[in-house]
């Protein structure tokens, strides 16, 4: 069952949010420490002031509602998604999946860039992962990336798309990779801007890793020792963290914004990449939907079911990869190609983890370039 959806939170919840911001108990801070110990105190105070007095969630809702929104009930789960049909004569169905600590809002800039062209245009399906945003939550174990991938396939079938493409970054890259593994006959192509951190290709007995891969693993381990504490706690004891973040908007904001600062290509100035309104729109969505626990719980579920390829596992469909310079540690192409049929690879000149928000033009062009190569005029009719 699919029904229209409109974003409209109660004024009471927004008033409560402002009161909680106003009553924040602030921590102390080491002088001149900037972001070395985490989210900077003076930055947070200034942003909280903007959040309380100038940020307008109703404008965000209006932007969300300017696109066709729906709720689909699949296998008992409510899946929120935006569905925008392309303006071309023939459009390629494409499901785009976000990650954490992002949301479907991350992808809004991509919509006009991927639907307005006549030469190559897409029917976009942009869902909220189960436990994120306006989608329902799972209170049973097992809601991992593969589980969500099966729901996504059923959603695309429900929408009438027998053949479609998939795109993803962060958790969305894992979900999209599982889609390609499990439904290769239905997928036209796969575009990724991140490789799941749990990705392990099949290695034959006695097969040695190359020096390039060993060096990467050493680098990734060093990065994790300094930057991945969030992942360890979200993978092991997510609810302990969630008690605080679900109760304090400033705690929630600081936890999320620190990642937007660390993982984006901003040269030390976060506002050079994101506006205050963009940052707060994403944080406020987590707040009003109370999805911080259900979203970070995905880390725990994925840790129990990593993207590990068996002997017969290989993503044979064409795969495009966009490598943004400030992305989290990304394995060498040679290592990725042990599990993925990479036919299109782009080393991007700028951008980080939140590519759809940071560099929507570069991201959209790369998606179009991949699918343009895959869909000649004679083939395209089979996909629409």
N, C-alpha and C positions, 0 to 999 in steps of 0.2 A: 504494500500500500504506500502510495506517495501522495503527500498533501503539501500545499503551499505553506511557507513559513515567513513570519515577519518578526524582526528583532524589536522588542519593546519591553524593557525592564521597568519595574515600578519605581516611582519617584522615591518611595520609602527606602528602597535599597540604596539609591544614589545619595540620599540624605544621610543614611547611616555610614556610608563610605566616607563622606566629608567629615562627619563627627569623629570617626576613628582616626583619620589623618590628623585632625586638629588635636587629638588627645594623645598623640604619639609620645612615648618615653624614649628620648634619643640616647644612644650610647656616647661614650667619650671617644677620643681619637688621638693618635700620636701626631704631633705637630708636623706639618708639611709632608705627610705620608702619601698624599695624593691617592692613587688606586692600588698601592702596593699591598695593602692588607685586605683588599676587597673593595666594595662600593664606597666611594668617597663621601664623607659626612656632609660637607658643605654642598656638594652636588645634590645629594638626596634632599637636603633641606630646601634648596632652591626649587627642585623639581616638585617636591610635595606642595610647596606654596602655589605653584602653577596648577597642579592637580586639583587643589582645593578651590581656587578662585577663578581660574581661566579655562581649564580644560572642559570641553563640552561633549559629554558622551552622546547626547542626542544627535550631534552632527555625524558621529561615527555610525550610529544606527541608521541615519538617513543614507549614508554612503553604502552600507551593507544592503539596505532595502532597495537601493537603486538597481540592484541585480536580482534576478529571479532566484529566490531561496526556497528550499524544500526540505521536508523531513520524510525519509523513506524508512519504513519498518521492515527490516530484513532479519529473519531468524529471531525475532523478538527484540532486536536492538534498533533504537531510533538513531538514524544517521542523518545528520544535517549536511546539506551540500548546496553549493551554488551551481547552477546549470545555465550556461550562456552559449547559445548557438552562434556559430560563425556566420559571417556575412558573405563568404565566398560562394561560388556556384557549387563546389563540392568541399565538404568540411571533414577533417579527420577527427574522430572522437579521441579525446585525451583526458585522462584522469590525473590530476596533480595533487600530490600529498605532501603536507607540511611536516614539521617535526616539533621538537621541544627545544627552547621555550617559546617557539613561534605558535602560529595558528593559521587558520584559513585567511585571516586578514593580511598575512604576509604576501599573499598571491594576488591581491586586488589590482596592483599596478600592471600585472601581466595580462589581465583580461582584455583591455582594448588592443594591446600589442599583438595578441594571438587570435583575435576574432575579427579584426577590421579589414584585413587584406583580402583582395580578390584572388591573388595568385595562389597563396596557401593560407588556409584559415582552419580554425579548430572549433569543434563543439567541446567546450570545456566543462568538465565536471570537477569541482573543487570541494571535496568533503572535509569535514572535521573528524579526525580520528576518534574512535570510541574512547570516551573519558576526557575529551578535549572540547572546549567551546560549547556549542549548542547540541552536540551529539549526546546520546545517552551514555551512562556509565555501566561498566561491568563489575559486579561484586562477587564474581566467581573467578577462581584461578584459571589461567590459560589464555587470557586476552593479550596475546603477543602479536608480533608483526605478521606472522603467517596467518593467524586467526583473522586479523583485520583484512589481509589480502583476499581471503575467501569471501568475506562480506563485500569487498569492493567489486570482485568479479560478479557476484550476484546482483549488485546494484547496477553495473553496466549492462548486464543481460536484461534486467528489469526496464532499463531505459531504451532497450532495443539496439544496443551496440554489440553486435557479434564479434566484430574486430575493432580493436582500439589500441591506442598507445598509452604508455604510463610514464610519469615523470615524478621524481622525488629527490628530496635532500633530507639529511638527518634521519630521524625515524622513518620518514617518508621514503627514503632510499631503500631501507630494509623491506618495507611493505611492498614497494614497487618491484624489488628484486624477487621476493617470494611470488608475486603475481606472475613474473616472467618464468620462474621455475615451474610453477604449478599449472599455468595455462598458456603454454607456448603457442598453441594453435590459434589462440584468440588475440594474441598481442602482435601488433604491427612492428613495434619497436619500443625500446626502453631508453629514456634519457635520465641521467643521474648527474647531480652536482656534489655528491658525497658517497662514500662507500661505508656501509655499516661497519662500526668498530669491531663487531664480532666476526666479520667475514674471515673465513678460513677456507681456502681452496683444497681440493683433494690432492695429496702428494703421494706418489708411489713409494713403496718400501725402499728405503735407502736414498731417496731423492734429497739432495742437499739444497738448502736455500742459497741463492746467489749473494754475493757480497753486498749488492745494492739493497736487497730485501733485509739482510741482517742489519745493515746500517739504519734502514728505516725503522725496524723494530726497536733498536736501541734509542733512536730519536723519539719514537712514540712513547716508550717507557719513561724517558726523562720528562717529556711533556706531561704525561699522566701524573707523575710524582708532584708536579707543581700546580697543575690545572684541573685535575679530574676528581678532586674530593667530592664535588657535587654528585658525580656519577656513582661513586662508591656508596654514598649514603642512600641515593635514590634506588640503587640496585639491591640494597640490603635491608634498610630500615626506613622505608619511605613515610610511613604514617607518623613516626616520631617527629620528623621534620615538618610534616603537614599540620600538626597541631598549631604550631606557631604561625606558619605562612597562611593558613586558612583563617586565622583570627586577626592578623595584623596586616593591613594593606601596605604599610611601609616595609615590613619584613618581606612580603611577597614581591613588592616592587624592587627592593634591593637585590633579592635573590635572582630575579629575572634580568634586570638591567645590567648587572655585572657581566652576564654572558653576552648581551648585546654590545657591551663595550669591549670585552676581551676578544670576541670572535668576529668582529667586523673590521673592514679595511678603513680605519678612520684616522690613522696617523696621530693618535693621542687626543683626538677631539671628536667625541661621539656625535655632536650636533652637526658635524660636517657630512654625516651620512644619514642620520635620522632626525626628524623634527621631534619636539617634545610631544606633539599630538600623536605621532606615529608610535612612539614608545609607550605612551600611556594608553592608547587604544588597545594594544595587545595585553598590557598588564590588567587593565580594567575588565577585559573579557574574561580573564582567568578569575578575577575577583567576583564578578556578578554571577558567574556560572558555578562558582565553588569547585573548580576542577583542578586545583593544584595537586591534590593527592591522587586523584584518578589518572592524571596525566603522568606524574612521575612514577606511578606504579608500573607503567609500561617498561621502565628500566629493569625492574625486578623480574617481570615476566620474560623479557627478552634475554636476561642473563641466564635463565633456565632453559632457553630455547634459542641458542645463537644461530647465526647464518653460517653453518658449517656444511660444506659440500661433500657429499659422498662420492664414491668412485664414478657413478653414472650421472652425477649432477653437473650440469654445465648450461649456462644460459646461451642458447644457440641463436636466438633472435638478434637482429642488429641492435647494438648498444652504443649510445653516444655519451661521452663524459665531458663535462665542463669543469676544468680544474681552476678554481679561483685562488689567487695567491695567498689570501689570509684565511683559507679554510682550515679546519682542524686537520691533524695529521692524516695525509692521504697516501696509501701504498703506491709504490712504483707501478707504472703501467704494465710492466711485465708480470707482476704479481696479480694484478686485477685480471689480466687476460688468461690466467689459469682457470678462471671461473666464468668470465664474461666474454662474449664475442664483440670486442670493441671494434667498431667500424668507423667511428667518428670521435676524434679527441681534440679538445681545444684548450690550450693554455691561455687563460684569460689575463688581460693586462691589469685588471683591478677587480676588487670585490672580495667578500669574505663568506661567512657561513650563511648569511641571510640574503642570498643572491637575488631573490625575487624582489626584495625591497631595496637592496643596495644598488644593484645594477640591472634594473628590469630590461633595459634595451639590449644589453649584452646577452642576458639570459634568454629573452624571447627570440633573438636572432639565432642563437645556437640551437634552440628547440626546433625552430623552423628549418634551419639548415639540415638537421638530421632527417626530419620527416620529408623534406623536399627531395632528398636523395633517395628515400625509400619509396616514394609514391610518384612514379611517372604517371603521365596522363592516362596511359592504358591500364595501369594497375589500380589507380585511385578509386575507380568505380566499385571495386570489390570491398572497399572499406567504409562506404557510406550508404 
